[in-house]
Amino acid sequence: MAAGSRVQVPTEVRRGEPFEVKISVRHPMETGFRVDDMGKPIARNTIHEFICRYNGTPVFAANLGSGIAANPYLRFFVTALDSGELKFEWVDDAGERGDAAATLRVTG
């Protein structure tokens, strides 16, 4: 699995306000329907589980499949409660795990 991701969250948000979370995960998301240059099938390998936790509490989860393009991009909203960390984790069909994190400062 290709490592890396890009996370975008505001650095500061007011308590009680929703804020936008964007994450792009580097992953080939192989469907299992393609073949390599030698005609050999490329094994299916998609991210099948994705979760975001805000200070340890799950706030977003998704089950992905072969209909999702390579380097999946996810966008969702979370309500600001307290300053802390958003942690993202995902698992693909090969059992490889990935993660990312972002810090959020809540005011007011």
C-alpha positions as CSV (number, residue, x, y, z in Angstrom):
1,M,0.0,0.0,0.0
2,A,1.3,3.4,-0.8
3,A,1.8,5.4,2.4
4,G,0.6,8.9,3.0
5,S,-2.4,11.0,3.2
6,R,-3.4,14.7,3.1
7,V,-5.7,16.0,5.8
8,Q,-7.3,19.5,5.8
9,V,-9.1,20.8,8.9
10,P,-9.3,24.4,10.2
11,T,-6.6,25.2,12.8
12,E,-9.2,26.9,15.0
13,V,-13.0,26.7,15.2
14,R,-15.6,28.0,17.7
15,R,-17.2,25.5,20.2
16,G,-20.5,24.2,18.9
17,E,-19.8,25.0,15.3
18,P,-19.6,22.4,12.5
19,F,-16.3,22.3,10.7
20,E,-15.3,20.6,7.4
21,V,-12.8,17.7,7.4
22,K,-11.1,16.7,4.1
23,I,-8.8,13.7,3.7
24,S,-7.1,12.2,0.6
25,V,-5.5,8.8,1.2
26,R,-2.8,7.6,-1.2
27,H,-3.9,4.1,-2.2
28,P,-4.2,2.3,-5.6
29,M,-7.7,0.9,-4.8
30,E,-7.2,-2.1,-7.1
31,T,-10.6,-3.6,-8.2
32,G,-9.3,-7.1,-9.1
33,F,-10.5,-6.6,-12.7
34,R,-7.2,-5.3,-14.2
35,V,-4.2,-7.3,-15.5
36,D,-0.6,-6.3,-15.5
37,D,1.7,-6.0,-18.5
38,M,2.1,-9.8,-18.6
39,G,-1.6,-10.4,-18.6
40,K,-1.6,-11.6,-15.0
41,P,-4.6,-10.5,-12.9
42,I,-3.8,-7.8,-10.3
43,A,-5.3,-8.8,-7.0
44,R,-8.1,-6.8,-5.5
45,N,-6.9,-4.5,-2.8
46,T,-9.2,-1.7,-1.7
47,I,-9.5,0.2,1.6
48,H,-12.5,-1.5,3.1
49,E,-12.7,0.3,6.5
50,F,-12.1,3.9,7.4
51,I,-12.8,5.6,10.7
52,C,-12.2,9.1,12.2
53,R,-12.0,9.6,15.9
54,Y,-12.3,13.0,17.6
55,N,-10.5,12.9,21.0
56,G,-11.0,9.1,21.0
57,T,-14.7,9.2,20.1
58,P,-15.7,7.8,16.6
59,V,-17.3,10.6,14.6
60,F,-17.2,9.2,11.1
61,A,-16.9,5.7,9.6
62,A,-17.2,4.3,6.1
63,N,-17.0,1.0,4.4
64,L,-15.4,1.5,1.0
65,G,-15.3,-0.8,-1.9
66,S,-14.1,-1.2,-5.5
67,G,-16.3,1.5,-6.8
68,I,-14.1,4.1,-5.1
69,A,-11.3,5.6,-7.3
70,A,-7.6,5.4,-6.5
71,N,-6.4,7.8,-3.8
72,P,-9.9,8.1,-2.2
73,Y,-11.0,11.6,-1.1
74,L,-13.4,11.9,1.8
75,R,-15.2,15.0,3.0
76,F,-17.5,15.3,6.0
77,F,-18.5,17.6,8.9
78,V,-17.9,17.4,12.6
79,T,-19.2,19.6,15.4
80,A,-16.4,21.3,17.5
81,L,-16.6,20.3,21.1
82,D,-13.1,20.6,22.6
83,S,-9.5,21.2,21.5
84,G,-7.8,18.0,20.6
85,E,-6.9,15.6,17.9
86,L,-8.7,14.0,15.0
87,K,-7.2,10.5,14.3
88,F,-7.9,8.7,11.0
89,E,-7.4,5.0,10.5
90,W,-8.0,2.7,7.6
91,V,-7.5,-1.0,6.6
92,D,-7.2,-2.5,3.1
93,D,-7.9,-6.0,1.8
94,A,-4.3,-7.0,2.2
95,G,-4.5,-6.2,6.0
96,E,-2.3,-3.1,5.6
97,R,-3.2,-0.3,8.0
98,G,-2.7,3.4,7.6
99,D,-3.3,6.4,9.8
100,A,-3.1,10.2,10.0
101,A,-3.9,12.9,12.5
102,A,-4.7,16.5,12.7
103,T,-4.9,18.9,15.7
104,L,-7.9,21.2,16.3
105,R,-8.1,24.2,18.6
106,V,-11.6,25.1,19.8
107,T,-12.3,28.6,21.1
108,G,-15.3,30.1,22.9
